[in-house]
Amino acid sequence: MIASVTAKSRLLIVIATVLAALVWLDRSPATVEVSALPALPAVAPETVMRITIADQINSLVLERSGPDAHWQLVAPLQYAADDALVLGFVKALGAGIPMDVRVDEGNLEAYGVDDQHALRAELYTGGAEPAVAIIVGKSAGPDSAFVRLPGSDTVYRAAVGARSRFERAAGEWRDRTLIDVPKEKVRSLLVARAAGPLRLVQDAGAWSLEGAGFTVDDKGAQLVVGALAKLRASEIHAPTYEAGFAEPAAVATLTLDDGTSHRIVLGSRQDARAAWIRVDDRTEIFRVASRVRTALLLEPAALRDLSLAGFDRLAIESVAWTEGSLTVAVAWNPEAVAWVVTQPANMEVDQKAIAAAAGGLAELRAVGIASDNVFVPSGAQVRVALREGAKWQLDLGKPGVSEPEAEGKIVRARVSGRSDVYLLDARVLAEIRGAFGR
């Protein structure tokens, strides 16, 4: 009897196990085979020699003769192309972009990928067939568009960029570089203008202004030259475009160290946000940044050297700030590798703040020179002693009657050994003053 029950129990257990397995299999999700989405082929940018972007009517073609050659716009216009812009396009489209998602099958017009509305973009590395080809429809976001592959009616979304990347007008592909030379190679700048000529000359890294009775600010001269040595147009206009070239505002000649030169003609049209120029023998008129006008019409006095110290901060032995009856003085202690307060007693200073103040004094520059040369001492002064025995002193003046001074934005100052009265940024002085606990 016991054996018979045991046999039945075993049979029931086997049946229950089978039924449980069947129930589990019935409830488990079905395995669905999903095919991988396609991707555009990846191509090395240096191998691409031809680009076409076309609709049913118009075709834009860019070509180059070799990997190191410049890109040329050959249709529908014939001009030098912007190498940087073309390279960016090639890198993006030839990066092996995968399709993000399958959107639809057929229904092409709804996504703008039908033959009537789509743009076909192709990259050629040689031969009659493109290495990369994509049909682009409507934008699907700031960096994506609806696309399809040639010979297929499947619509995908892919990160090829918005449609605007492919819809650029032919003129937008033109090279907008006008002058591109290192400013270090410029040896002279001659500007003819109604206010009188300006001639900057560079010798052994130092700039001088012909006929000026003052030292030229090298940084200021470099800014002027730099604004002209790297010229790029924001717009390109026809030679007949009206921008005041009947009576130019200035004519400049930029001469390089190899003897070559560039000619820049500034139109007299006024605009606070732009300037219009002609360059070398090119007939077009170019819109450029307003800083070009500023550089060409700069007053010679604006190039005056406004640096007030000119010493190396590492050569400073001691600094003292006097204001009223209180003087705070610090000296560099090379053994302790720290700044030590020498006056008054029992005072400490923030090492980082004092180091920054010493650097600020070494690089101190004025924002201008007082035309009236009026200076009334306030009693506040800074004294710097250098290791070689040289001394430098800055005396600060009382606020004047001009609005910036009355508002505390500008402080008048005099420097030892100079007769000019300088205008200093009050914020810079406040930072230096704060390091001395004032």
Beta strands, then each sheet from edge to edge (+ up, - down):
strand 1: 50-54
strand 2: 59-63
strand 3: 72-75
strand 4: 79-80
strand 5: 99-105
strand 6: 119-124
strand 7: 132-141
strand 8: 144-148
strand 9: 154-158
strand 10: 177-180
strand 11: 186-193
strand 12: 198-203
strand 13: 206-209
strand 14: 230-232
strand 15: 235-237
strand 16: 250-256
strand 17: 261-266
strand 18: 274-279
strand 19: 285-289
strand 20: 316-323
strand 21: 326-333
strand 22: 338-343
strand 23: 368-369
strand 24: 377-386
strand 25: 391-397
strand 26: 410-415
strand 27: 422-425
sheet 1: 4+ 3- 2+ 1- 6+ 7- 8+ 9- 5+
sheet 2: 10+ 14-
sheet 3: 13+ 12- 11+ 16- 17+ 18- 19+ 15-
sheet 4: 22+ 21- 20+ 24- 25+ 26- 27+ 23-
end
